[in-house]
């Protein structure tokens, strides 16, 4: 099963859960790294579109990539009044997006890393690096907790993500303190890393 098949099957349930969470609260520690109005932004694994919508409302030019057809349809309909470009594409290569030959000032990859098989992670970061403009930034949120094979969630570590990011060419700008889970799961915590392209 692909990591996004579950989102097709349970799209409405996941959508209702995620859309109610606060973008400002989730990203409060890294708010200063999010660009201002006019910048181009790529949201990889945009899910419910919550983050894409928050960025669009700030005046950013947003491209949202989501491989789950059902999830993407719900997001597009819910945020239909916002200027967001929606693309059906998937990591690690993002072939459709790369064929457009566009680069971005800012990339967000939230709650995606844990869905990537270990063999795909290095290529995923190389793809993101290629899509980012020089001096651009990328924010990645990391779900730290046990694997959940039924949801195609792998156990990950911040150390591995940082090492692979450096190997891809990124510089590490910031790593926030570990935070509790928004759904109050005792065995899950989150950490955010901010990467930049020299």
C-alpha positions as a printed NumPy array, in Angstrom:
array([[  0.   ,   0.   ,   0.   ],
       [  1.222,   3.49 ,  -0.775],
       [  1.323,   6.011,   2.045],
       [ -1.473,   8.044,   0.476],
       [ -3.899,   5.164,  -0.215],
       [ -5.118,   5.404,   3.376],
       [ -5.871,   9.097,   2.802],
       [ -8.049,   8.176,  -0.149],
       [ -9.924,   5.611,   1.921],
       [-10.396,   7.819,   4.994],
       [-10.123,  11.238,   3.398],
       [-13.041,  12.932,   5.145],
       [-12.029,  11.68 ,   8.589],
       [ -8.442,  12.859,   8.184],
       [ -9.567,  16.128,   6.623],
       [-11.836,  16.959,   9.556],
       [ -9.039,  16.154,  12.025],
       [ -6.32 ,  18.204,  10.355],
       [ -8.244,  21.25 ,   9.159],
       [ -9.08 ,  22.317,  12.703],
       [ -5.483,  22.539,  13.876],
       [ -3.874,  25.979,  14.022],
       [ -1.1  ,  26.743,  11.535],
       [  0.13 ,  29.628,  13.705],
       [  0.327,  27.4  ,  16.761],
       [  2.073,  24.524,  14.999],
       [  4.705,  26.773,  13.432],
       [  5.054,  29.356,  16.216],
       [  8.693,  28.408,  16.874],
       [  9.683,  28.955,  13.234],
       [  7.366,  31.818,  12.24 ],
       [ 10.352,  34.074,  11.591],
       [ 11.615,  31.747,   8.867],
       [  8.389,  31.867,   6.839],
       [  8.698,  34.455,   4.039],
       [  6.487,  37.471,   3.606],
       [  3.971,  38.356,   0.91 ],
       [  4.922,  37.779,  -2.713],
       [  7.299,  34.85 ,  -2.22 ],
       [  6.703,  31.577,  -4.058],
       [  5.923,  28.617,  -1.822],
       [  5.723,  24.864,  -2.357],
       [  3.721,  22.739,   0.107],
       [  4.791,  19.101,  -0.369],
       [  2.165,  16.678,   0.888],
       [ -0.397,  19.405,   1.394],
       [ -3.099,  17.097,   2.76 ],
       [ -6.12 ,  19.087,   3.936],
       [ -4.644,  22.267,   2.49 ],
       [ -4.605,  23.897,   5.93 ],
       [ -1.004,  25.062,   5.61 ],
       [ -1.315,  26.029,   1.943],
       [ -4.336,  28.148,   2.824],
       [ -2.541,  29.863,   5.697],
       [  0.388,  30.696,   3.42 ],
       [ -1.896,  31.936,   0.63 ],
       [ -3.708,  34.196,   3.105],
       [ -0.324,  35.722,   3.956],
       [  0.079,  36.694,   0.32 ],
       [  2.421,  33.926,  -0.773],
       [  2.106,  32.308,  -4.197],
       [  1.364,  28.718,  -3.248],
       [  1.734,  25.455,  -5.145],
       [  0.282,  22.505,  -3.237],
       [  1.365,  18.948,  -4.054],
       [ -0.811,  16.074,  -2.8  ],
       [ -0.882,  12.526,  -4.232],
       [ -4.173,  11.473,  -2.598],
       [ -6.937,  12.221,  -5.104],
       [ -9.731,  12.215,  -2.51 ],
       [ -7.809,  14.328,  -0.014],
       [ -6.787,  16.8  ,  -2.712],
       [-10.38 ,  17.124,  -3.964],
       [-11.635,  17.939,  -0.456],
       [ -8.869,  20.514,   0.002],
       [ -9.488,  22.15 ,  -3.366],
       [-13.187,  22.494,  -2.685],
       [-12.736,  23.774,   0.864],
       [-10.148,  26.374,  -0.175],
       [-11.647,  27.176,  -3.587],
       [-11.67 ,  30.918,  -2.891],
       [ -7.884,  31.021,  -2.446],
       [ -5.307,  31.277,  -5.22 ],
       [ -3.558,  27.925,  -4.791],
       [ -2.167,  25.789,  -7.615],
       [ -2.934,  22.098,  -6.919],
       [ -0.759,  19.325,  -8.375],
       [ -1.067,  15.532,  -8.23 ],
       [  2.505,  14.393,  -7.655],
       [  4.575,  12.378,  -5.231],
       [  8.006,  12.121,  -3.665],
       [ 10.765,  11.173,  -3.982],
       [ 11.008,  12.603,  -7.509],
       [  8.054,  14.989,  -8.02 ],
       [  8.364,  14.414, -11.756],
       [  5.305,  16.456, -12.785],
       [  6.377,  19.435, -10.742],
       [  9.956,  19.321, -11.954],
       [  8.765,  19.229, -15.574],
       [  7.272,  22.699, -15.035],
       [ 10.8  ,  23.944, -14.305],
       [  9.804,  26.311, -11.506],
       [ 11.839,  27.065,  -8.415],
       [ 10.525,  28.28 ,  -5.063],
       [ 11.552,  30.731,  -2.35 ],
       [ 10.151,  28.489,   0.368],
       [  9.254,  24.807,   0.738],
       [  7.131,  23.283,   3.475],
       [  7.1  ,  19.542,   4.092],
       [  4.903,  18.912,   7.112],
       [  4.078,  15.42 ,   8.443],
       [  5.518,  13.756,   5.341],
       [  8.989,  12.523,   6.29 ],
       [  7.649,   9.623,   8.379],
       [  5.751,   8.295,   5.34 ],
       [  8.898,   8.029,   3.209],
       [ 10.629,   4.64 ,   3.07 ],
       [ 14.278,   4.925,   4.133],
       [ 15.4  ,   4.238,   0.558],
       [ 13.47 ,   7.291,  -0.742],
       [ 14.578,   9.892,   1.796],
       [ 17.879,  10.942,   0.263],
       [ 16.318,  11.386,  -3.189],
       [ 13.382,  13.301,  -1.686],
       [ 15.76 ,  15.851,  -0.174],
       [ 17.783,  16.123,  -3.389],
       [ 14.513,  16.808,  -5.234],
       [ 13.557,  19.513,  -2.758],
       [ 17.029,  21.045,  -2.981],
       [ 16.711,  21.272,  -6.767],
       [ 13.304,  22.942,  -6.465],
       [ 14.495,  25.568,  -3.982],
       [ 15.975,  28.875,  -5.085],
       [ 19.377,  29.913,  -3.794],
       [ 19.015,  31.458,  -0.316],
       [ 15.598,  29.777,  -0.055],
       [ 14.413,  27.965,   3.057],
       [ 12.686,  24.68 ,   3.719],
       [ 10.769,  23.738,   6.864],
       [ 10.276,  20.062,   7.69 ],
       [  8.16 ,  18.761,  10.58 ],
       [  9.178,  15.399,  11.993],
       [  6.834,  12.954,  13.737],
       [  8.891,  11.162,  16.375],
       [  7.305,   7.973,  17.603],
       [  6.777,   4.285,  16.859],
       [  6.194,   2.92 ,  13.397],
       [  2.597,   2.268,  12.342],
       [  2.81 ,  -0.176,   9.417],
       [ -0.954,  -0.068,   8.81 ],
       [ -0.624,   3.671,   8.107],
       [  2.7  ,   3.304,   6.271],
       [  4.434,   5.324,   8.988],
       [  8.098,   4.584,   9.652],
       [ 10.088,   5.289,  12.774],
       [ 12.368,   8.246,  12.043],
       [ 14.942,  10.349,  13.865],
       [ 15.881,  14.002,  13.738],
       [ 19.552,  13.034,  13.5  ],
       [ 18.973,  11.025,  10.331],
       [ 16.948,  13.809,   8.723],
       [ 19.639,  16.381,   9.489],
       [ 22.429,  14.144,   8.191],
       [ 20.594,  13.465,   4.932],
       [ 19.772,  17.162,   4.554],
       [ 23.462,  18.056,   4.865],
       [ 24.347,  15.367,   2.33 ],
       [ 21.823,  16.911,  -0.087],
       [ 23.545,  20.299,   0.235],
       [ 21.327,  22.026,   2.771],
       [ 22.561,  24.094,   5.674],
       [ 20.844,  23.621,   9.036],
       [ 19.445,  26.938,  10.256],
       [ 17.353,  25.907,  13.231],
       [ 16.04 ,  22.903,  15.145],
       [ 13.205,  23.614,  17.557],
       [ 12.685,  21.847,  20.895],
       [ 10.64 ,  18.643,  20.824],
       [  6.937,  19.376,  21.31 ],
       [  3.993,  17.252,  22.404],
       [  1.566,  15.856,  19.885],
       [ -1.411,  17.982,  18.863],
       [ -3.707,  14.981,  19.262],
       [ -2.296,  14.3  ,  22.755],
       [ -0.839,  10.902,  21.832],
       [  1.577,   9.967,  24.613],
       [  4.014,   8.099,  22.388],
       [  4.267,  10.728,  19.637],
       [  6.205,  14.008,  19.702],
       [  7.189,  16.491,  16.993],
       [ 10.251,  18.469,  16.018],
       [ 10.743,  21.082,  13.317],
       [ 13.917,  21.667,  11.333],
       [ 14.666,  24.676,   9.169],
       [ 16.986,  24.126,   6.212],
       [ 18.443,  26.64 ,   3.777],
       [ 20.074,  26.47 ,   0.369],
       [ 23.341,  28.4  ,   0.188]])
